[in-house]
Structure formats: C-alpha cells, structure tokens
Amino acid sequence: MEAEFLARNEGASALCAEALSKLENASGGDTIFQDIHDGDMKKVHYDDTRLIIEPFKNDETWIVVTGSPDDICSFSVDFQVPGKPGPPPVPLRLQLVLVKSLETVTKEATSIMAVFYDPTGTLAEPEMPLNVWYGTSI
C-alpha cells in the first residue's frame, strides 16, 4: 500500500515538473490562457517559485501573485486585488493539468490547463471545478 502511494506521488510530482517546465519554456516565459468563465484571456508567468497572473489584451490593470506550488501543482490564488473586477470572495485553488491529444496520427500534442476549485466550499463543493483556463498558442 505504501509503495503504491509513493508511486502515485512520484508520478504526480513528475507531471507537476512537466507542467511547470511547460510554463517556464513558453514564449517569452509567458503562457496565455483562455478563461472559459470570464470569456477573456490571462497571461501567466512562472518564475521558479510562483505564478504571476495578469489580464491579457484588455484594459484591466491588476496583478495576482501566488505562493509556491504544492506537490501536485496546486497554487492558492487570491483574486481580491486592486483593479480586478468581480473577484471571488475566497482564495481559489488553481490546479495545473496537462492534456495530451493526437494532432495527427503520428504527432502527440501537450496542452496545459488551469482548473480552479474552491477549497472552502463557499462557492461549490471543494472537488467541483469552478472554472477552466486553457493554454493557447497566441
């Protein structure tokens, strides 16, 4: 049982490292995400210890800075910052997820997504996704 837990944890850590590497190696160090809930885009920069989140291609001016990720690439994100319209009333948990798909029969593509949850249960059950941001190639 312990070996199975360790194997799962090591697998999660490897996927986390791959996701963070994808963020770090993005064009200019920034990844652009399509925010499904808000219908706009966000720019996310990873600097080895935290995420820096900003609006992208709109007239909003705000910045969210997270703490370090946990072992499964989960970040606490508090959107209650100056200039951010309609932030959630509680900090959310951002979970990085890698999505692999077949672009062609011979080529596999890996995309990154950010899935948001409310760990407090204020907005939804803690395991229920609230929003998804999909990494784009803009």
C-alpha positions as CSV (number, residue, x, y, z in Angstrom):
1,M,0.0,0.0,0.0
2,E,2.8,2.4,0.9
3,A,4.7,1.6,-2.3
4,E,1.5,2.3,-4.3
5,F,1.1,5.7,-2.6
6,L,4.7,6.6,-3.2
7,A,4.4,5.6,-6.9
8,R,1.3,7.8,-7.3
9,N,3.0,10.7,-5.5
10,E,6.2,10.4,-7.6
11,G,4.0,10.2,-10.8
12,A,2.2,13.4,-9.7
13,S,5.5,15.1,-8.9
14,A,6.8,14.2,-12.4
15,L,3.7,15.6,-14.1
16,C,3.9,18.7,-11.9
17,A,7.5,19.2,-13.1
18,E,6.5,18.7,-16.7
19,A,3.6,21.3,-16.3
20,L,5.9,23.8,-14.6
21,S,8.5,23.3,-17.3
22,K,5.9,23.9,-20.0
23,L,5.1,27.2,-18.3
24,E,8.8,28.2,-17.9
25,N,9.6,27.4,-21.5
26,A,6.7,29.2,-23.0
27,S,7.3,32.0,-25.5
28,G,8.9,34.9,-23.5
29,G,8.2,33.0,-20.3
30,D,4.5,33.8,-20.5
31,T,1.6,31.4,-21.2
32,I,-1.6,32.9,-22.5
33,F,-4.8,31.2,-21.2
34,Q,-8.3,31.4,-22.5
35,D,-10.5,32.0,-19.4
36,I,-13.7,29.9,-20.1
37,H,-15.7,31.6,-17.3
38,D,-14.8,35.2,-17.9
39,G,-14.6,34.9,-21.7
40,D,-11.3,36.7,-21.8
41,M,-7.6,35.8,-21.7
42,K,-5.0,35.9,-18.9
43,K,-1.2,36.0,-19.1
44,V,0.6,33.7,-16.6
45,H,4.3,33.8,-15.9
46,Y,6.0,31.2,-13.7
47,D,9.3,32.3,-12.1
48,D,10.5,29.1,-10.4
49,T,8.6,29.8,-7.2
50,R,5.2,31.4,-8.0
51,L,2.7,32.3,-10.7
52,I,2.2,35.9,-11.7
53,I,-1.2,36.4,-13.3
54,E,-2.4,39.4,-15.3
55,P,-5.2,40.3,-17.8
56,F,-4.2,39.9,-21.4
57,K,-5.3,42.2,-24.3
58,N,-7.9,44.2,-22.4
59,D,-7.9,47.5,-20.5
60,E,-7.8,45.9,-17.0
61,T,-4.7,46.5,-14.8
62,W,-4.3,44.1,-12.0
63,I,-1.7,41.5,-10.9
64,V,-2.1,38.4,-8.8
65,V,1.0,36.8,-7.3
66,T,0.7,33.3,-5.9
67,G,2.8,31.4,-3.4
68,S,4.8,28.2,-4.3
69,P,3.0,25.2,-5.7
70,D,2.4,22.1,-3.6
71,D,3.5,18.6,-4.7
72,I,0.6,18.2,-7.2
73,C,1.0,21.6,-8.9
74,S,-1.8,23.3,-6.9
75,F,-1.5,27.0,-6.1
76,S,-3.6,29.2,-3.8
77,V,-4.8,32.2,-5.8
78,D,-6.4,35.2,-4.2
79,F,-8.0,37.4,-6.9
80,Q,-9.0,40.1,-4.4
81,V,-6.5,42.6,-5.7
82,P,-6.9,46.3,-6.7
83,G,-8.4,46.7,-10.2
84,K,-9.7,43.2,-10.5
85,P,-13.5,43.4,-11.3
86,G,-15.7,40.9,-9.6
87,P,-13.2,38.7,-7.8
88,P,-14.3,35.6,-6.0
89,P,-15.0,36.1,-2.3
90,V,-12.4,33.5,-1.3
91,P,-9.0,32.4,-2.5
92,L,-9.3,29.6,-5.0
93,R,-7.1,26.6,-5.7
94,L,-5.5,26.5,-9.2
95,Q,-4.6,23.0,-10.3
96,L,-2.3,22.7,-13.3
97,V,-3.3,19.9,-15.7
98,L,-1.5,18.5,-18.8
99,V,-3.8,17.4,-21.6
100,K,-2.3,15.2,-24.3
101,S,-4.1,14.8,-27.6
102,L,-3.3,13.5,-31.0
103,E,-2.9,16.3,-33.5
104,T,-2.2,13.8,-36.3
105,V,-1.8,10.1,-36.4
106,T,1.9,10.4,-35.7
107,K,2.2,13.5,-33.5
108,E,1.1,14.0,-29.9
109,A,0.5,17.5,-28.6
110,T,0.5,18.5,-24.9
111,S,-1.5,21.5,-23.8
112,I,-1.7,23.0,-20.3
113,M,-4.9,23.9,-18.4
114,A,-5.6,25.6,-15.1
115,V,-8.6,24.2,-13.3
116,F,-10.0,26.2,-10.4
117,Y,-11.6,24.9,-7.2
118,D,-13.0,26.5,-4.0
119,P,-11.3,24.6,-1.1
120,T,-13.5,26.4,1.4
121,G,-16.8,25.1,-0.1
122,T,-18.2,28.6,-0.2
123,L,-18.9,28.7,-4.0
124,A,-19.2,25.0,-4.7
125,E,-18.2,21.7,-3.2
126,P,-14.4,21.6,-2.9
127,E,-13.9,18.9,-5.5
128,M,-16.2,20.6,-8.0
129,P,-14.4,22.6,-10.7
130,L,-15.4,26.3,-10.9
131,N,-13.5,27.4,-14.0
132,V,-11.0,26.2,-16.6
133,W,-8.3,28.2,-18.3
134,Y,-7.0,26.6,-21.5
135,G,-3.4,27.4,-22.6
136,T,-3.3,28.8,-26.1
137,S,-0.6,29.3,-28.6
138,I,-1.1,33.1,-29.1
